[in-house]
Amino acid sequence: MAQPRLQIRGLVLTVAAVAVFSAISLGAQSAQATGSQHIVIIKQMHFDPQQLTVKPGDTVLWKNEDIFAHTATADNGSFDSGLINPGSSWQTVIQRKGTIGYHCGPHPNMRAELIVQAAGQEGTHANEANAHAEGAATLKWSPPRSPEQFHPILVNFTAALLPLALLSDALGLIFRRQSLHNAAWWLVLYAAVITPFTAAAGWWWKHAAGSELPAKLITVHQWLGTAAAVLFIILAVWRWSIYKRGLPPSIAYLFCALIAVLALVYQGSLGGMMVFGK
């Protein structure tokens, strides 16, 4: 009796070992057939890594660890994630070889690319390039060339100059210092000179990427920015007439300047809604 039992146990163990080995082999073949998976982290308004080398059949997963919703939208239209909410992810299988640039729909200044290479083409050089891109891409500086780069730079000047001019005039009235009023005049002049270029860069951005921006927000934002450029020129002329007479600004002027500052704050909030997807 003992010998048949031992034979049965041996047979069962053999069958179990074959089953386990077959499952492992099938799993490995399945994983090899479906390709590798790569993860792109979306955080702090950029894709990390900004350059990723993959093979046809590989899966790329975008994981949103930012506080805003983003998309992964291919420039050639080969994939579009739709909005990926904070804490969510989206993945797709890459099929075609070549370089695929992609961007975030609501935030077109967020850009990255996939380098899709056939099996055997990727070597040490590509891996080193990926490592370099992951570590240094976000630190690399290059001169601004696109409207979404020019516009925020110019906006920063406008957003600072007019509020400071109003503050300088207010302090000049409080402390009765003509030097503060003189400083306010020059600040208003600088704002009037720079703001038309800011508006022009905004129109350029709208022309280049308007279809990817919220239609209602961009319409209000662009016309409010254009009106601000005209208003700043009017304020500069008005302020010049006060400056050349050596007088402190009138209450009417200060009230109009305050309205302009509030309009500037509102316009900035609309810009934030478009850029940050709120």
C-alpha positions as CSV (number, residue, x, y, z in Angstrom):
1,M,0.0,0.0,0.0
2,A,2.8,2.4,0.8
3,Q,4.5,2.1,-2.6
4,P,1.3,3.0,-4.7
5,R,0.7,6.0,-2.4
6,L,4.3,7.2,-2.9
7,Q,3.8,6.8,-6.7
8,I,0.6,8.8,-6.6
9,R,2.2,11.6,-4.6
10,G,5.1,11.7,-7.0
11,L,2.7,11.9,-9.9
12,V,0.8,14.8,-8.3
13,L,4.0,16.7,-7.5
14,T,5.2,16.2,-11.1
15,V,1.9,17.5,-12.5
16,A,1.9,20.5,-10.2
17,A,5.5,21.4,-11.1
18,V,4.7,21.2,-14.8
19,A,1.7,23.4,-14.3
20,V,3.6,26.0,-12.4
21,F,6.4,26.0,-14.9
22,S,3.9,26.4,-17.8
23,A,2.2,29.3,-16.0
24,I,5.5,31.1,-15.5
25,S,6.5,30.5,-19.1
26,L,3.1,31.7,-20.4
27,G,3.3,34.8,-18.2
28,A,6.8,35.6,-19.4
29,Q,5.7,35.2,-23.0
30,S,2.7,37.3,-22.4
31,A,4.7,40.1,-20.8
32,Q,7.2,39.9,-23.7
33,A,4.4,40.1,-26.2
34,T,2.8,43.1,-24.7
35,G,6.1,45.0,-24.3
36,S,7.4,47.0,-21.5
37,Q,5.6,49.7,-19.5
38,H,7.0,53.2,-19.0
39,I,5.7,55.8,-16.6
40,V,5.6,59.6,-17.1
41,I,4.9,61.6,-14.0
42,I,3.0,64.9,-14.4
43,K,4.0,67.2,-11.6
44,Q,4.7,70.9,-11.0
45,M,3.4,71.8,-14.5
46,H,5.8,69.5,-16.5
47,F,6.2,66.0,-17.8
48,D,9.0,63.9,-16.2
49,P,10.9,62.7,-18.1
50,Q,10.5,65.2,-20.9
51,Q,12.1,62.8,-23.4
52,L,11.4,59.0,-23.2
53,T,12.7,56.2,-25.5
54,V,10.3,53.3,-26.1
55,K,9.7,50.5,-28.6
56,P,6.6,49.8,-30.7
57,G,4.2,47.7,-28.5
58,D,5.4,49.4,-25.3
59,T,2.8,50.9,-22.9
60,V,3.3,54.4,-21.7
61,L,1.4,55.5,-18.6
62,W,0.9,59.1,-17.6
63,K,0.4,59.5,-13.8
64,N,-0.9,62.9,-12.7
65,E,0.7,63.9,-9.4
66,D,0.0,67.6,-9.9
67,I,-2.8,69.6,-8.3
68,F,-4.3,70.5,-11.7
69,A,-5.9,68.4,-14.5
70,H,-3.7,67.8,-17.5
71,T,-3.8,66.0,-20.8
72,A,-1.2,64.0,-22.8
73,T,-2.1,65.0,-26.4
74,A,0.1,64.0,-29.3
75,D,1.1,66.7,-31.8
76,N,0.3,64.3,-34.7
77,G,-3.0,63.3,-33.3
78,S,-2.0,59.6,-32.6
79,F,-3.2,59.8,-29.0
80,D,-5.2,62.1,-26.7
81,S,-5.8,61.2,-23.1
82,G,-8.5,63.8,-22.4
83,L,-8.3,65.4,-19.0
84,I,-6.3,63.4,-16.4
85,N,-7.5,64.5,-13.0
86,P,-5.2,64.8,-10.1
87,G,-4.4,61.4,-8.7
88,S,-5.5,59.6,-11.9
89,S,-3.6,58.1,-14.7
90,W,-4.0,57.1,-18.3
91,Q,-2.1,54.8,-20.6
92,T,-1.8,53.9,-24.2
93,V,0.2,51.4,-26.4
94,I,2.6,53.0,-28.7
95,Q,2.6,51.5,-32.2
96,R,4.5,53.7,-34.7
97,K,8.2,54.4,-34.9
98,G,9.6,57.9,-34.9
99,T,9.5,60.9,-32.6
100,I,6.2,61.8,-31.2
101,G,5.9,65.2,-29.6
102,Y,3.1,65.8,-27.2
103,H,1.7,68.5,-25.0
104,C,-1.0,69.3,-22.4
105,G,-4.1,70.7,-24.0
106,P,-5.0,73.3,-21.3
107,H,-1.4,74.2,-20.8
108,P,0.4,74.1,-24.2
109,N,3.6,75.3,-22.7
110,M,3.9,71.8,-21.1
111,R,5.7,69.8,-23.8
112,A,7.6,66.5,-24.0
113,E,8.4,63.8,-26.6
114,L,8.5,60.0,-27.1
115,I,11.3,58.5,-29.2
116,V,9.9,55.3,-30.6
117,Q,12.7,53.0,-31.8
118,A,12.5,49.5,-33.3
119,A,13.8,46.6,-31.3
120,G,17.6,46.5,-31.3
121,Q,18.1,50.2,-32.2
122,E,18.1,51.4,-28.6
123,G,21.5,51.1,-27.0
124,T,23.7,52.6,-24.4
125,H,23.8,56.0,-26.1
126,A,20.0,56.3,-26.0
127,N,19.9,55.2,-22.4
128,E,22.4,57.9,-21.5
129,A,20.4,60.5,-23.4
130,N,17.3,59.5,-21.5
131,A,19.1,59.8,-18.2
132,H,20.5,63.2,-19.1
133,A,17.1,64.4,-20.2
134,E,15.5,63.2,-17.0
135,G,18.0,64.9,-14.8
136,A,18.6,68.1,-16.7
137,A,15.8,68.9,-19.2
138,T,13.9,71.0,-16.7
139,L,17.0,73.0,-15.9
140,K,18.1,73.7,-19.5
141,W,17.7,77.4,-20.5
142,S,17.0,78.6,-24.0
143,P,15.8,82.0,-25.3
144,P,12.0,82.4,-25.5
145,R,10.8,81.7,-29.0
146,S,7.1,80.9,-28.8
147,P,4.2,83.2,-27.7
148,E,3.4,81.1,-24.6
149,Q,7.0,81.9,-23.4
150,F,7.0,85.6,-24.3
151,H,3.6,86.5,-23.0
152,P,4.1,85.5,-19.3
153,I,7.5,87.4,-19.2
154,L,5.8,90.6,-20.4
155,V,2.8,90.1,-18.1
156,N,5.1,90.1,-15.1
157,F,6.3,93.6,-15.9
158,T,2.8,95.0,-16.4
159,A,1.5,93.3,-13.2
160,A,4.2,94.9,-11.1
161,L,4.5,98.4,-12.6
162,L,1.0,99.8,-12.4
163,P,0.3,98.6,-8.8
164,L,3.7,100.1,-7.7
165,A,2.9,103.4,-9.4
166,L,-0.4,103.6,-7.6
167,L,1.3,102.7,-4.3
168,S,4.0,105.3,-4.9
169,D,1.4,108.0,-5.6
170,A,-0.5,107.0,-2.4
171,L,2.6,107.2,-0.3
172,G,3.5,110.5,-1.9
173,L,0.2,111.9,-0.7
174,I,0.7,110.5,2.8
175,F,4.2,111.7,3.3
176,R,4.0,114.7,0.9
177,R,7.1,113.6,-1.1
178,Q,7.2,114.8,-4.7
179,S,10.0,112.3,-5.4
180,L,7.4,109.5,-4.9
181,H,5.0,111.1,-7.3
182,N,7.9,111.4,-9.8
183,A,8.7,107.7,-9.5
184,A,5.0,106.9,-10.0
185,W,5.0,108.8,-13.3
186,W,8.0,106.9,-14.7
187,L,6.4,103.6,-13.6
188,V,3.2,104.4,-15.4
189,L,5.2,105.4,-18.5
190,Y,7.0,102.1,-18.5
191,A,3.7,100.2,-18.1
192,A,2.3,102.1,-21.1
193,V,5.3,101.2,-23.2
194,I,5.4,97.5,-22.3
195,T,1.7,96.7,-22.2
196,P,1.0,96.9,-26.0
197,F,3.8,94.3,-26.5
198,T,2.2,92.2,-23.8
199,A,-1.2,92.4,-25.6
200,A,0.5,91.6,-29.0
201,A,2.1,88.5,-27.5
202,G,-1.3,87.4,-26.1
203,W,-2.9,87.8,-29.5
204,W,0.0,85.8,-31.0
205,W,-0.6,83.0,-28.5
206,K,-4.3,83.0,-29.2
207,H,-3.6,82.7,-32.9
208,A,-1.1,79.9,-32.4
209,A,-3.0,77.8,-29.8
210,G,-6.4,79.3,-29.4
211,S,-8.2,76.1,-30.3
212,E,-6.6,74.4,-27.2
213,L,-7.6,77.1,-24.8
214,P,-11.1,77.6,-23.2
215,A,-13.0,79.7,-25.7
216,K,-14.9,81.9,-23.3
217,L,-12.0,82.6,-21.1
218,I,-9.6,83.4,-23.9
219,T,-12.1,85.8,-25.5
220,V,-12.6,87.8,-22.3
221,H,-8.9,87.7,-21.5
222,Q,-7.7,88.9,-24.9
223,W,-10.1,91.9,-25.1
224,L,-9.5,92.9,-21.5
225,G,-5.8,92.8,-22.2
226,T,-6.2,94.9,-25.3
227,A,-8.4,97.4,-23.4
228,A,-5.7,97.5,-20.7
229,A,-3.1,98.5,-23.2
230,V,-5.2,101.4,-24.4
231,L,-6.1,102.4,-20.8
232,F,-2.5,102.4,-19.7
233,I,-1.6,104.8,-22.5
234,I,-4.4,107.1,-21.5
235,L,-3.3,107.0,-17.9
236,A,0.3,107.7,-19.0
237,V,-0.8,110.8,-20.9
238,W,-3.0,111.9,-18.0
239,R,-0.2,111.3,-15.5
240,W,2.2,113.3,-17.7
241,S,0.0,116.3,-17.6
242,I,0.0,116.1,-13.8
243,Y,3.8,115.5,-13.7
244,K,4.8,118.4,-15.9
245,R,2.9,120.8,-13.6
246,G,4.6,119.4,-10.5
247,L,1.2,118.6,-8.8
248,P,0.1,115.6,-6.8
249,P,-2.3,113.3,-8.6
250,S,-6.0,114.1,-8.3
251,I,-8.6,111.8,-6.6
252,A,-10.1,111.2,-10.0
253,Y,-6.8,110.0,-11.4
254,L,-6.1,107.7,-8.4
255,F,-9.6,106.2,-8.7
256,C,-9.1,105.4,-12.4
257,A,-5.7,103.9,-11.6
258,L,-7.3,101.8,-8.9
259,I,-9.9,100.5,-11.4
260,A,-7.1,99.7,-13.8
261,V,-5.3,97.7,-11.1
262,L,-8.4,95.8,-10.2
263,A,-9.0,95.0,-13.9
264,L,-5.5,93.8,-14.1
265,V,-6.0,91.5,-11.1
266,Y,-9.2,90.1,-12.8
267,Q,-7.4,89.6,-16.0
268,G,-4.6,87.8,-14.2
269,S,-7.1,85.4,-12.6
270,L,-8.5,84.6,-16.0
271,G,-5.0,83.8,-17.2
272,G,-4.5,81.6,-14.2
273,M,-7.7,79.7,-15.0
274,M,-6.4,78.9,-18.5
275,V,-2.8,78.1,-17.5
276,F,-3.6,76.0,-14.4
277,G,-6.9,74.5,-15.6
278,K,-9.1,75.8,-12.8
